[in-house]
Amino acid sequence: MGGQKKYSSSLDTPSDPNEEEYNFIKETIKHRPFNRRKFFQWAASVAVGAVAFGILSGFVFRLTVPVVEKYQEKDRGQEQKVKIPKDEPEETGKHKKDSTPTPKIVEVPQNITLADYEKIYNEILSVAEEPRRALVQVSGVRGEQDLLDNSRIPSGESEGIIIENNGSGLYILTEMWAITDAEKIRVSFSDGSAAKAVLVKGDAATGLAVIQVPVESVKKTTLSNITAAQLGNSYSLVQGKAVIAIGSPTGYADSVVYGNITSVSNKVSVTDMEYNLLTTDILGSGEGSGVLLDTSGSIIGLIAMDYGPEDTHTMVKALSVSQLKPLIENLSNGKNIIYMGIRGQEVSQDTAENTKIPRGIYVDQVEGDSPAMEAGIQTGDVITAFNKEDVRTMQRFYTELQKCQKEQKVKITIMRRGADGYGETQVTVTLDVR
């Protein structure tokens, strides 16, 4: 075996270190030469694509942001901090003369003593006790003086009523004139303490405003002593109903007087709305303010001494609170009051039959430079529909109006008198805010 010849392959280690090694396969990797032209073409295409993407993104951003902001603003506008339950207007039928309560025979106690009168008045005070805790004094302040200092310069002073405490703020209904020219607003509570307030929203047509006092700025002892008033239903009122006036109906603060409703059928026309005016047999002051309560202590009217004939300014009168509730809610939430610019009155079925005027809203006045005037609505027109919705009363008209937005175009159907009688026509009104 020692004489056999040995063979080797290229996969084996050579037996002789001096023997030359050969490889059957030898791989050589060569790098592709750098092509400057193609590189710059690629870089240029990337740059152009980036610029185009940037331009497109900016264009889309500019288109979408206003839309998003619009819907965000709309959502913010729809946010409600105060919600006031509404009453059914259909109950106004109780105001009609055919629904006047049938007189009843009442036995008057004989030999009424002063003690009996005292007992009655104490009962009245008991009913008024809770709502009186909701009364505040609202003062407009001018000048650089400390708001809570006696050196303040008042611009106006009026009664206010707390209508809501939502945990973050006290919402107070008051009169706009007292704070119109004020630099600051001061609220004095029933326990004598005071706090700063800010205006939420005012309404020029009614002269009402809602202000807010942050809860955190009110003492805990004060919060435990005050309450939010209960807004009642004034649609159910009839002549002879007993009422209590609190606030400053006589011109003096913290007054409580008692009387009866003498009329519920009088009307007060303001811009784009009409309110029932509640009159009483209570003697008051022409400068009086405050609220009317029913015998359960709920507010059924806001005292408004300026309305009515001149010789009735010493009789306590009030605007129906049920009709004011939609306005109070809008003011409390800082919403715009949509404006068209008419003053009108309802043409009832009886009036229509007697005068041959179509049923609807008879336009008594069109305000100058108002959306209604610009659209061509005239005094004497009778409005019958608002965006195809039947509107025969000012309450219904106001409700539909406040569903709209600023600069919204609406179709108003009117009956206009011509040589051949009344004929139907339509006008387009571009709404505004006031």
Solvent accessible surface area in square Angstrom, and as a share of the most:
residue,aa,sasa,rsa
1,M,205,0.91
2,G,88,0.84
3,G,81,0.77
4,Q,139,0.62
5,K,159,0.67
6,K,186,0.79
7,Y,189,0.72
8,S,68,0.44
9,S,59,0.38
10,S,49,0.31
11,L,168,0.83
12,D,82,0.43
13,T,120,0.69
14,P,48,0.30
15,S,101,0.65
16,D,65,0.34
17,P,125,0.79
18,N,140,0.72
19,E,87,0.39
20,E,118,0.53
21,E,120,0.54
22,Y,150,0.57
23,N,103,0.53
24,F,184,0.77
25,I,152,0.77
26,K,173,0.73
27,E,146,0.65
28,T,100,0.58
29,I,140,0.71
30,K,174,0.74
31,H,169,0.75
32,R,220,0.80
33,P,112,0.70
34,F,136,0.57
35,N,73,0.37
36,R,160,0.58
37,R,185,0.67
38,K,133,0.56
39,F,91,0.38
40,F,123,0.51
41,Q,103,0.46
42,W,159,0.56
43,A,36,0.28
44,A,54,0.42
45,S,68,0.44
46,V,81,0.46
47,A,54,0.42
48,V,100,0.58
49,G,38,0.37
50,A,63,0.49
51,V,92,0.53
52,A,55,0.43
53,F,145,0.60
54,G,40,0.38
55,I,120,0.61
56,L,107,0.53
57,S,47,0.30
58,G,32,0.31
59,F,119,0.50
60,V,70,0.40
61,F,130,0.54
62,R,188,0.69
63,L,101,0.50
64,T,62,0.36
65,V,43,0.24
66,P,74,0.47
67,V,78,0.45
68,V,74,0.42
69,E,95,0.43
70,K,141,0.60
71,Y,128,0.49
72,Q,89,0.40
73,E,101,0.45
74,K,99,0.42
75,D,91,0.47
76,R,139,0.51
77,G,41,0.40
78,Q,108,0.48
79,E,102,0.46
80,Q,71,0.32
81,K,112,0.47
82,V,1,0.00
83,K,139,0.59
84,I,12,0.06
85,P,107,0.67
86,K,91,0.38
87,D,29,0.15
88,E,107,0.48
89,P,54,0.34
90,E,133,0.60
91,E,55,0.25
92,T,47,0.27
93,G,28,0.27
94,K,97,0.41
95,H,28,0.12
96,K,129,0.55
97,K,184,0.78
98,D,126,0.65
99,S,44,0.28
100,T,74,0.43
101,P,67,0.42
102,T,110,0.64
103,P,125,0.79
104,K,174,0.74
105,I,173,0.88
106,V,115,0.66
107,E,156,0.70
108,V,99,0.57
109,P,95,0.59
110,Q,152,0.67
111,N,140,0.72
112,I,69,0.35
113,T,73,0.42
114,L,153,0.76
115,A,68,0.53
116,D,58,0.30
117,Y,128,0.49
118,E,110,0.49
119,K,141,0.60
120,I,89,0.45
121,Y,95,0.36
122,N,80,0.41
123,E,109,0.49
124,I,14,0.07
125,L,58,0.29
126,S,73,0.47
127,V,43,0.25
128,A,0,0.00
129,E,110,0.49
130,E,89,0.40
131,P,7,0.05
132,R,69,0.25
133,R,79,0.29
134,A,0,0.00
135,L,16,0.08
136,V,5,0.03
137,Q,48,0.21
138,V,0,0.00
139,S,4,0.02
140,G,0,0.00
141,V,1,0.01
142,R,97,0.35
143,G,21,0.20
144,E,162,0.73
145,Q,58,0.26
146,D,88,0.45
147,L,4,0.02
148,L,90,0.45
149,D,62,0.32
150,N,138,0.71
151,S,62,0.40
152,R,58,0.21
153,I,76,0.39
154,P,82,0.52
155,S,33,0.21
156,G,12,0.11
157,E,89,0.40
158,S,6,0.04
159,E,15,0.07
160,G,2,0.02
161,I,5,0.03
162,I,1,0.00
163,I,12,0.06
164,E,47,0.21
165,N,71,0.37
166,N,58,0.30
167,G,59,0.57
168,S,74,0.47
169,G,0,0.00
170,L,1,0.01
171,Y,4,0.01
172,I,0,0.00
173,L,6,0.03
174,T,4,0.02
175,E,49,0.22
176,M,44,0.20
177,W,150,0.52
178,A,0,0.00
179,I,9,0.05
180,T,82,0.48
181,D,101,0.52
182,A,25,0.19
183,E,113,0.51
184,K,81,0.34
185,I,15,0.08
186,R,35,0.13
187,V,0,0.00
188,S,25,0.16
189,F,11,0.04
190,S,65,0.42
191,D,64,0.33
192,G,64,0.62
193,S,21,0.14
194,A,29,0.22
195,A,5,0.04
196,K,116,0.49
197,A,9,0.07
198,V,87,0.50
199,L,82,0.41
200,V,42,0.24
201,K,46,0.19
202,G,18,0.17
203,D,2,0.01
204,A,91,0.71
205,A,22,0.17
206,T,17,0.10
207,G,26,0.25
208,L,16,0.08
209,A,0,0.00
210,V,0,0.00
211,I,0,0.00
212,Q,34,0.15
213,V,0,0.00
214,P,49,0.31
215,V,26,0.15
216,E,164,0.73
217,S,61,0.39
218,V,12,0.07
219,K,134,0.57
220,K,177,0.75
221,T,93,0.54
222,T,0,0.00
223,L,49,0.24
224,S,80,0.52
225,N,71,0.36
226,I,14,0.07
227,T,31,0.18
228,A,42,0.33
229,A,12,0.10
230,Q,121,0.54
231,L,23,0.11
232,G,11,0.11
233,N,49,0.25
234,S,0,0.00
235,Y,3,0.01
236,S,49,0.31
237,L,4,0.02
238,V,40,0.23
239,Q,92,0.41
240,G,52,0.50
241,K,77,0.33
242,A,21,0.16
243,V,0,0.00
244,I,2,0.01
245,A,0,0.00
246,I,0,0.00
247,G,0,0.00
248,S,15,0.10
249,P,0,0.00
250,T,43,0.25
251,G,42,0.41
252,Y,169,0.64
253,A,65,0.51
254,D,91,0.47
255,S,19,0.12
256,V,15,0.09
257,V,36,0.21
258,Y,101,0.38
259,G,5,0.05
260,N,54,0.28
261,I,3,0.01
262,T,63,0.36
263,S,20,0.13
264,V,9,0.05
265,S,73,0.47
266,N,65,0.34
267,K,115,0.49
268,V,11,0.06
269,S,40,0.26
270,V,6,0.04
271,T,9,0.05
272,D,0,0.00
273,M,2,0.01
274,E,20,0.09
275,Y,3,0.01
276,N,1,0.00
277,L,8,0.04
278,L,0,0.00
279,T,22,0.13
280,T,3,0.02
281,D,68,0.35
282,I,8,0.04
283,L,128,0.64
284,G,17,0.17
285,S,29,0.18
286,G,33,0.32
287,E,158,0.71
288,G,9,0.09
289,S,13,0.09
290,G,10,0.10
291,V,4,0.02
292,L,0,0.00
293,L,0,0.00
294,D,23,0.12
295,T,73,0.43
296,S,91,0.59
297,G,10,0.10
298,S,17,0.11
299,I,0,0.00
300,I,1,0.00
301,G,0,0.00
302,L,14,0.07
303,I,13,0.06
304,A,17,0.13
305,M,7,0.03
306,D,113,0.59
307,Y,56,0.21
308,G,38,0.37
309,P,88,0.55
310,E,143,0.64
311,D,126,0.65
312,T,38,0.22
313,H,45,0.20
314,T,74,0.43
315,M,57,0.25
316,V,0,0.00
317,K,4,0.02
318,A,0,0.00
319,L,7,0.03
320,S,1,0.01
321,V,0,0.00
322,S,4,0.03
323,Q,13,0.06
324,L,0,0.00
325,K,7,0.03
326,P,31,0.20
327,L,2,0.01
328,I,0,0.00
329,E,14,0.06
330,N,23,0.12
331,L,0,0.00
332,S,1,0.01
333,N,25,0.13
334,G,35,0.34
335,K,58,0.25
336,N,80,0.41
337,I,0,0.00
338,I,8,0.04
339,Y,34,0.13
340,M,0,0.00
341,G,0,0.00
342,I,0,0.00
343,R,83,0.30
344,G,0,0.00
345,Q,85,0.38
346,E,70,0.31
347,V,5,0.03
348,S,40,0.26
349,Q,90,0.40
350,D,94,0.49
351,T,55,0.32
352,A,14,0.11
353,E,101,0.45
354,N,124,0.63
355,T,68,0.39
356,K,163,0.69
357,I,38,0.20
358,P,29,0.18
359,R,86,0.31
360,G,0,0.00
361,I,0,0.00
362,Y,57,0.22
363,V,0,0.00
364,D,58,0.30
365,Q,88,0.39
366,V,20,0.11
367,E,38,0.17
368,G,54,0.52
369,D,130,0.67
370,S,0,0.00
371,P,11,0.07
372,A,0,0.00
373,M,92,0.41
374,E,142,0.63
375,A,26,0.20
376,G,32,0.31
377,I,7,0.03
378,Q,95,0.42
379,T,87,0.50
380,G,21,0.20
381,D,3,0.01
382,V,0,0.00
383,I,0,0.00
384,T,14,0.08
385,A,15,0.12
386,F,3,0.01
387,N,59,0.30
388,K,179,0.76
389,E,79,0.35
390,D,79,0.41
391,V,0,0.00
392,R,82,0.30
393,T,46,0.27
394,M,4,0.02
395,Q,25,0.11
396,R,97,0.35
397,F,0,0.00
398,Y,5,0.02
399,T,53,0.31
400,E,13,0.06
401,L,0,0.00
402,Q,34,0.15
403,K,131,0.56
404,C,11,0.06
405,Q,116,0.52
406,K,105,0.45
407,E,121,0.54
408,Q,65,0.29
409,K,137,0.58
410,V,1,0.00
411,K,97,0.41
412,I,0,0.00
413,T,12,0.07
414,I,0,0.00
415,M,39,0.17
416,R,73,0.27
417,R,176,0.64
418,G,44,0.42
419,A,115,0.89
420,D,151,0.78
421,G,33,0.31
422,Y,57,0.22
423,G,38,0.37
424,E,124,0.55
425,T,52,0.31
426,Q,95,0.42
427,V,22,0.13
428,T,60,0.35
429,V,0,0.00
430,T,60,0.35
431,L,2,0.01
432,D,57,0.29
433,V,40,0.23
434,R,73,0.27
